[in-house]
Amino acid sequence: MKAFVRANKGFLMFILLFGVFRTAVADWSPIPSSSMRPNLLEGDVVFFNRLAYHLKVPLTDIVVARTGEPRRGEVVIFSSPHDGTRLIKRVLALPGDRVEMRDGRLVIDGVASQYALDEVVQEAMPEGKLDALRMQETVDGRRHRIQRLPQRLVARDFGPVTVPPDAFLMLGDNRDNSADSRVIGFVPRKLLIGRAERILVSADYQGNWMPRPERFGMSLR
């Protein structure tokens, strides 16, 4: 064993440093589901910044210090409070916000979000293709695209509720097909992993596995 270590110490040091980098500084995550359509597609690989919100002891989940606060509209990687699964969603409500949803429209602290239709597209679903509405959602002056489906798989109405301290309301951009805070509840800050920054690479793994070079390097901010 000692001989093996001596012969491969350079490679072993690289593996150690690579592991430290991925668990403490930055990492990447594949997108396995449609919950963030139209902004993230199945087969995208997203680069995220682990130092955006806190500094952790390498190779552990022990938080040493906070490095920033999540802002409304950011796309965040976190562990599900329900079962620990790694998820990616958008921060829509912050600690102390009074938030409700009425027929899919967000109201935060009494201010209704604004919606504008971009296009209607055909979206593949298990029961066949459905018309999907792609819209611009403006929340607190920040704009991003969402998708609405005629078939509701999650609630379009909730609240009003107040977001607890050190917790966040997370929603998927594919608003009618996302197991987000409407299913798993508010997300405690300690479960945040990092902020998604951009798409590294992308391939159509549900189709012909061809790369989608037009998505390489796309910013998520």
Short mmCIF file of the C-alpha atoms (twelve columns), coordinates in Angstrom:
data_MODEL
# 
_entry.id   MODEL 
# 
loop_
_atom_site.group_PDB 
_atom_site.id 
_atom_site.type_symbol 
_atom_site.label_atom_id 
_atom_site.label_alt_id 
_atom_site.label_comp_id 
_atom_site.label_asym_id 
_atom_site.label_seq_id 
_atom_site.Cartn_x 
_atom_site.Cartn_y 
_atom_site.Cartn_z 
_atom_site.pdbx_PDB_model_num 
ATOM 1   C CA . MET A 1   0.000   0.000  0.000   1 
ATOM 2   C CA . LYS A 2   2.803   2.404  0.876   1 
ATOM 3   C CA . ALA A 3   4.490   1.641  -2.440  1 
ATOM 4   C CA . PHE A 4   1.222   2.364  -4.267  1 
ATOM 5   C CA . VAL A 5   0.851   5.707  -2.482  1 
ATOM 6   C CA . ARG A 6   4.444   6.697  -3.262  1 
ATOM 7   C CA . ALA A 7   4.021   5.743  -6.912  1 
ATOM 8   C CA . ASN A 8   0.732   7.596  -7.312  1 
ATOM 9   C CA . LYS A 9   0.983   10.484 -4.858  1 
ATOM 10  C CA . GLY A 10  0.514   13.102 -7.566  1 
ATOM 11  C CA . PHE A 11  -2.687  11.509 -8.815  1 
ATOM 12  C CA . LEU A 12  -3.992  10.926 -5.268  1 
ATOM 13  C CA . MET A 13  -3.334  14.572 -4.374  1 
ATOM 14  C CA . PHE A 14  -5.242  15.645 -7.479  1 
ATOM 15  C CA . ILE A 15  -8.221  13.460 -6.464  1 
ATOM 16  C CA . LEU A 16  -8.167  14.918 -2.940  1 
ATOM 17  C CA . LEU A 17  -8.019  18.521 -4.152  1 
ATOM 18  C CA . PHE A 18  -10.704 17.813 -6.746  1 
ATOM 19  C CA . GLY A 19  -12.967 16.426 -4.008  1 
ATOM 20  C CA . VAL A 20  -12.334 19.454 -1.809  1 
ATOM 21  C CA . PHE A 21  -13.130 21.788 -4.722  1 
ATOM 22  C CA . ARG A 22  -16.421 20.026 -5.508  1 
ATOM 23  C CA . THR A 23  -17.627 19.897 -1.902  1 
ATOM 24  C CA . ALA A 24  -16.520 23.362 -0.758  1 
ATOM 25  C CA . VAL A 25  -16.146 25.710 -3.737  1 
ATOM 26  C CA . ALA A 26  -18.118 24.769 -6.856  1 
ATOM 27  C CA . ASP A 27  -19.847 21.779 -8.404  1 
ATOM 28  C CA . TRP A 28  -22.123 20.756 -11.238 1 
ATOM 29  C CA . SER A 29  -25.448 18.968 -11.347 1 
ATOM 30  C CA . PRO A 30  -27.443 17.361 -14.176 1 
ATOM 31  C CA . ILE A 31  -31.089 18.311 -14.669 1 
ATOM 32  C CA . PRO A 32  -33.154 15.085 -14.521 1 
ATOM 33  C CA . SER A 33  -36.724 16.426 -14.760 1 
ATOM 34  C CA . SER A 34  -38.910 19.034 -16.446 1 
ATOM 35  C CA . SER A 35  -39.701 21.039 -13.286 1 
ATOM 36  C CA . MET A 36  -37.636 24.074 -14.388 1 
ATOM 37  C CA . ARG A 37  -38.809 24.279 -17.995 1 
ATOM 38  C CA . PRO A 38  -38.551 26.393 -20.095 1 
ATOM 39  C CA . ASN A 39  -35.309 27.742 -18.570 1 
ATOM 40  C CA . LEU A 40  -33.670 24.410 -17.745 1 
ATOM 41  C CA . LEU A 41  -34.141 21.289 -19.850 1 
ATOM 42  C CA . GLU A 42  -33.608 17.639 -19.085 1 
ATOM 43  C CA . GLY A 43  -30.012 16.909 -20.080 1 
ATOM 44  C CA . ASP A 44  -28.624 20.316 -19.071 1 
ATOM 45  C CA . VAL A 45  -25.647 20.189 -16.709 1 
ATOM 46  C CA . VAL A 46  -25.661 23.198 -14.404 1 
ATOM 47  C CA . PHE A 47  -22.604 24.755 -12.757 1 
ATOM 48  C CA . PHE A 48  -23.285 26.103 -9.275  1 
ATOM 49  C CA . ASN A 49  -21.371 28.182 -6.753  1 
ATOM 50  C CA . ARG A 50  -21.121 26.497 -3.336  1 
ATOM 51  C CA . LEU A 51  -19.658 29.672 -1.783  1 
ATOM 52  C CA . ALA A 52  -22.631 31.868 -2.698  1 
ATOM 53  C CA . TYR A 53  -24.358 31.477 0.661   1 
ATOM 54  C CA . HIS A 54  -21.936 29.823 3.073   1 
ATOM 55  C CA . LEU A 55  -18.466 28.384 3.586   1 
ATOM 56  C CA . LYS A 56  -18.363 24.771 4.737   1 
ATOM 57  C CA . VAL A 57  -15.623 22.546 6.091   1 
ATOM 58  C CA . PRO A 58  -14.406 20.587 3.028   1 
ATOM 59  C CA . LEU A 59  -15.988 17.164 2.560   1 
ATOM 60  C CA . THR A 60  -18.621 17.914 5.241   1 
ATOM 61  C CA . ASP A 61  -21.878 19.861 5.649   1 
ATOM 62  C CA . ILE A 62  -20.524 21.840 8.602   1 
ATOM 63  C CA . VAL A 63  -21.092 25.567 7.999   1 
ATOM 64  C CA . VAL A 64  -18.173 27.792 9.021   1 
ATOM 65  C CA . ALA A 65  -19.573 31.153 7.948   1 
ATOM 66  C CA . ARG A 66  -22.306 32.776 5.882   1 
ATOM 67  C CA . THR A 67  -21.030 34.387 2.711   1 
ATOM 68  C CA . GLY A 68  -24.238 35.850 1.245   1 
ATOM 69  C CA . GLU A 69  -28.023 35.827 1.323   1 
ATOM 70  C CA . PRO A 70  -30.314 34.322 -1.326  1 
ATOM 71  C CA . ARG A 71  -32.135 36.935 -3.389  1 
ATOM 72  C CA . ARG A 72  -35.557 36.690 -4.912  1 
ATOM 73  C CA . GLY A 73  -35.379 35.208 -8.408  1 
ATOM 74  C CA . GLU A 74  -32.135 33.274 -7.948  1 
ATOM 75  C CA . VAL A 75  -31.981 29.631 -9.021  1 
ATOM 76  C CA . VAL A 76  -30.788 27.533 -6.090  1 
ATOM 77  C CA . ILE A 77  -29.579 23.979 -5.479  1 
ATOM 78  C CA . PHE A 78  -30.731 22.588 -2.125  1 
ATOM 79  C CA . SER A 79  -31.521 19.384 -0.257  1 
ATOM 80  C CA . SER A 80  -35.210 18.592 0.031   1 
ATOM 81  C CA . PRO A 81  -36.517 18.947 3.608   1 
ATOM 82  C CA . HIS A 82  -38.791 16.024 2.766   1 
ATOM 83  C CA . ASP A 83  -36.282 13.312 1.861   1 
ATOM 84  C CA . GLY A 84  -32.856 14.911 1.306   1 
ATOM 85  C CA . THR A 85  -33.007 14.665 -2.509  1 
ATOM 86  C CA . ARG A 86  -30.964 17.335 -4.293  1 
ATOM 87  C CA . LEU A 87  -33.369 19.752 -6.015  1 
ATOM 88  C CA . ILE A 88  -33.094 22.890 -8.128  1 
ATOM 89  C CA . LYS A 89  -35.784 25.595 -7.936  1 
ATOM 90  C CA . ARG A 90  -36.189 29.368 -7.937  1 
ATOM 91  C CA . VAL A 91  -36.332 31.489 -4.766  1 
ATOM 92  C CA . LEU A 92  -39.621 33.413 -4.860  1 
ATOM 93  C CA . ALA A 93  -40.300 34.420 -1.241  1 
ATOM 94  C CA . LEU A 94  -37.853 35.410 1.495   1 
ATOM 95  C CA . PRO A 95  -37.972 35.175 5.299   1 
ATOM 96  C CA . GLY A 96  -40.832 37.292 6.648   1 
ATOM 97  C CA . ASP A 97  -42.666 37.612 3.316   1 
ATOM 98  C CA . ARG A 98  -46.438 37.204 3.380   1 
ATOM 99  C CA . VAL A 99  -47.116 35.136 0.277   1 
ATOM 100 C CA . GLU A 100 -50.114 33.584 -1.433  1 
ATOM 101 C CA . MET A 101 -51.006 32.136 -4.813  1 
ATOM 102 C CA . ARG A 102 -54.356 32.565 -6.538  1 
ATOM 103 C CA . ASP A 103 -54.921 30.571 -9.749  1 
ATOM 104 C CA . GLY A 104 -51.157 30.390 -10.198 1 
ATOM 105 C CA . ARG A 105 -50.542 34.110 -9.634  1 
ATOM 106 C CA . LEU A 106 -48.189 35.072 -6.835  1 
ATOM 107 C CA . VAL A 107 -48.977 37.848 -4.368  1 
ATOM 108 C CA . ILE A 108 -46.157 38.876 -2.023  1 
ATOM 109 C CA . ASP A 109 -46.767 41.340 0.792   1 
ATOM 110 C CA . GLY A 110 -49.979 42.416 -0.935  1 
ATOM 111 C CA . VAL A 111 -48.285 43.138 -4.285  1 
ATOM 112 C CA . ALA A 112 -49.507 41.005 -7.189  1 
ATOM 113 C CA . SER A 113 -46.898 39.665 -9.612  1 
ATOM 114 C CA . GLN A 114 -47.278 40.551 -13.296 1 
ATOM 115 C CA . TYR A 115 -47.656 38.085 -16.171 1 
ATOM 116 C CA . ALA A 116 -47.301 38.446 -19.941 1 
ATOM 117 C CA . LEU A 117 -47.746 35.679 -22.513 1 
ATOM 118 C CA . ASP A 118 -44.706 34.929 -24.702 1 
ATOM 119 C CA . GLU A 119 -45.780 31.922 -26.745 1 
ATOM 120 C CA . VAL A 120 -47.811 28.724 -26.823 1 
ATOM 121 C CA . VAL A 121 -45.835 25.520 -27.441 1 
ATOM 122 C CA . GLN A 122 -46.561 21.799 -27.572 1 
ATOM 123 C CA . GLU A 123 -45.267 20.048 -24.451 1 
ATOM 124 C CA . ALA A 124 -44.901 16.254 -24.320 1 
ATOM 125 C CA . MET A 125 -46.695 14.690 -21.355 1 
ATOM 126 C CA . PRO A 126 -47.371 11.013 -20.478 1 
ATOM 127 C CA . GLU A 127 -50.920 11.370 -21.789 1 
ATOM 128 C CA . GLY A 128 -49.800 13.059 -25.013 1 
ATOM 129 C CA . LYS A 129 -48.890 16.536 -26.217 1 
ATOM 130 C CA . LEU A 130 -50.518 19.500 -24.487 1 
ATOM 131 C CA . ASP A 131 -50.515 23.232 -25.180 1 
ATOM 132 C CA . ALA A 132 -48.137 24.948 -22.742 1 
ATOM 133 C CA . LEU A 133 -48.216 28.682 -22.070 1 
ATOM 134 C CA . ARG A 134 -44.781 30.252 -21.731 1 
ATOM 135 C CA . MET A 135 -45.000 33.548 -19.885 1 
ATOM 136 C CA . GLN A 136 -42.890 36.300 -18.393 1 
ATOM 137 C CA . GLU A 137 -43.391 36.474 -14.628 1 
ATOM 138 C CA . THR A 138 -42.323 39.705 -12.915 1 
ATOM 139 C CA . VAL A 139 -41.946 39.455 -9.129  1 
ATOM 140 C CA . ASP A 140 -40.693 42.460 -7.168  1 
ATOM 141 C CA . GLY A 141 -39.265 43.951 -10.368 1 
ATOM 142 C CA . ARG A 142 -37.367 40.783 -11.314 1 
ATOM 143 C CA . ARG A 143 -38.446 38.992 -14.468 1 
ATOM 144 C CA . HIS A 144 -38.049 35.379 -15.555 1 
ATOM 145 C CA . ARG A 145 -39.898 32.913 -17.774 1 
ATOM 146 C CA . ILE A 146 -42.326 30.320 -16.475 1 
ATOM 147 C CA . GLN A 147 -44.491 27.658 -18.069 1 
ATOM 148 C CA . ARG A 148 -48.165 26.941 -17.379 1 
ATOM 149 C CA . LEU A 149 -49.936 23.697 -18.332 1 
ATOM 150 C CA . PRO A 150 -53.660 23.045 -18.738 1 
ATOM 151 C CA . GLN A 151 -53.336 20.003 -16.481 1 
ATOM 152 C CA . ARG A 152 -52.637 20.903 -12.856 1 
ATOM 153 C CA . LEU A 153 -50.298 18.471 -11.121 1 
ATOM 154 C CA . VAL A 154 -49.747 20.729 -8.091  1 
ATOM 155 C CA . ALA A 155 -51.838 23.386 -6.327  1 
ATOM 156 C CA . ARG A 156 -52.417 26.749 -7.993  1 
ATOM 157 C CA . ASP A 157 -53.809 28.217 -4.782  1 
ATOM 158 C CA . PHE A 158 -52.315 28.494 -1.298  1 
ATOM 159 C CA . GLY A 159 -51.941 30.876 1.594   1 
ATOM 160 C CA . PRO A 160 -51.622 33.515 2.609   1 
ATOM 161 C CA . VAL A 161 -48.714 32.225 4.681   1 
ATOM 162 C CA . THR A 162 -45.675 33.909 6.200   1 
ATOM 163 C CA . VAL A 163 -42.229 32.542 5.370   1 
ATOM 164 C CA . PRO A 164 -40.477 31.588 8.632   1 
ATOM 165 C CA . PRO A 165 -37.107 33.040 9.677   1 
ATOM 166 C CA . ASP A 166 -34.124 31.507 7.866   1 
ATOM 167 C CA . ALA A 167 -36.365 29.748 5.344   1 
ATOM 168 C CA . PHE A 168 -37.413 30.275 1.727   1 
ATOM 169 C CA . LEU A 169 -40.310 29.541 -0.609  1 
ATOM 170 C CA . MET A 170 -39.002 27.703 -3.682  1 
ATOM 171 C CA . LEU A 171 -41.022 27.216 -6.870  1 
ATOM 172 C CA . GLY A 172 -40.238 25.464 -10.139 1 
ATOM 173 C CA . ASP A 173 -40.486 27.481 -13.353 1 
ATOM 174 C CA . ASN A 174 -42.657 24.733 -14.860 1 
ATOM 175 C CA . ARG A 175 -45.272 25.951 -12.447 1 
ATOM 176 C CA . ASP A 176 -47.926 23.257 -12.882 1 
ATOM 177 C CA . ASN A 177 -45.466 20.331 -12.874 1 
ATOM 178 C CA . SER A 178 -43.025 20.896 -10.017 1 
ATOM 179 C CA . ALA A 179 -42.792 19.276 -6.576  1 
ATOM 180 C CA . ASP A 180 -41.620 22.462 -4.871  1 
ATOM 181 C CA . SER A 181 -42.537 24.293 -1.645  1 
ATOM 182 C CA . ARG A 182 -46.201 23.579 -2.350  1 
ATOM 183 C CA . VAL A 183 -45.329 19.909 -1.768  1 
ATOM 184 C CA . ILE A 184 -42.186 19.836 0.418   1 
ATOM 185 C CA . GLY A 185 -42.786 23.013 2.438   1 
ATOM 186 C CA . PHE A 186 -40.451 25.916 3.129   1 
ATOM 187 C CA . VAL A 187 -36.733 25.236 2.682   1 
ATOM 188 C CA . PRO A 188 -34.516 26.017 5.715   1 
ATOM 189 C CA . ARG A 189 -31.382 27.997 4.932   1 
ATOM 190 C CA . LYS A 190 -29.132 25.230 6.291   1 
ATOM 191 C CA . LEU A 191 -30.279 22.980 3.412   1 
ATOM 192 C CA . LEU A 192 -29.071 25.355 0.686   1 
ATOM 193 C CA . ILE A 193 -26.147 23.948 -1.302  1 
ATOM 194 C CA . GLY A 194 -25.350 26.709 -3.771  1 
ATOM 195 C CA . ARG A 195 -26.500 29.163 -6.431  1 
ATOM 196 C CA . ALA A 196 -26.848 27.974 -10.029 1 
ATOM 197 C CA . GLU A 197 -24.757 30.211 -12.293 1 
ATOM 198 C CA . ARG A 198 -24.852 28.819 -15.826 1 
ATOM 199 C CA . ILE A 199 -25.352 25.771 -18.025 1 
ATOM 200 C CA . LEU A 200 -22.050 24.007 -18.678 1 
ATOM 201 C CA . VAL A 201 -23.168 21.557 -21.376 1 
ATOM 202 C CA . SER A 202 -26.427 20.105 -22.634 1 
ATOM 203 C CA . ALA A 203 -27.560 17.045 -24.572 1 
ATOM 204 C CA . ASP A 204 -30.943 15.674 -25.617 1 
ATOM 205 C CA . TYR A 205 -30.720 12.492 -23.545 1 
ATOM 206 C CA . GLN A 206 -34.453 11.790 -23.975 1 
ATOM 207 C CA . GLY A 207 -34.089 11.818 -27.743 1 
ATOM 208 C CA . ASN A 208 -31.035 11.203 -29.905 1 
ATOM 209 C CA . TRP A 209 -28.359 12.235 -27.356 1 
ATOM 210 C CA . MET A 210 -27.197 15.001 -29.664 1 
ATOM 211 C CA . PRO A 211 -25.491 17.919 -27.912 1 
ATOM 212 C CA . ARG A 212 -27.313 21.271 -27.760 1 
ATOM 213 C CA . PRO A 213 -24.353 23.648 -28.285 1 
ATOM 214 C CA . GLU A 214 -26.588 26.728 -28.286 1 
ATOM 215 C CA . ARG A 215 -27.150 26.093 -24.555 1 
ATOM 216 C CA . PHE A 216 -23.457 25.705 -23.640 1 
ATOM 217 C CA . GLY A 217 -22.412 28.459 -21.222 1 
ATOM 218 C CA . MET A 218 -25.886 30.040 -20.915 1 
ATOM 219 C CA . SER A 219 -26.130 32.288 -17.856 1 
ATOM 220 C CA . LEU A 220 -28.881 31.667 -15.304 1 
ATOM 221 C CA . ARG A 221 -28.587 35.106 -13.678 1 
# 
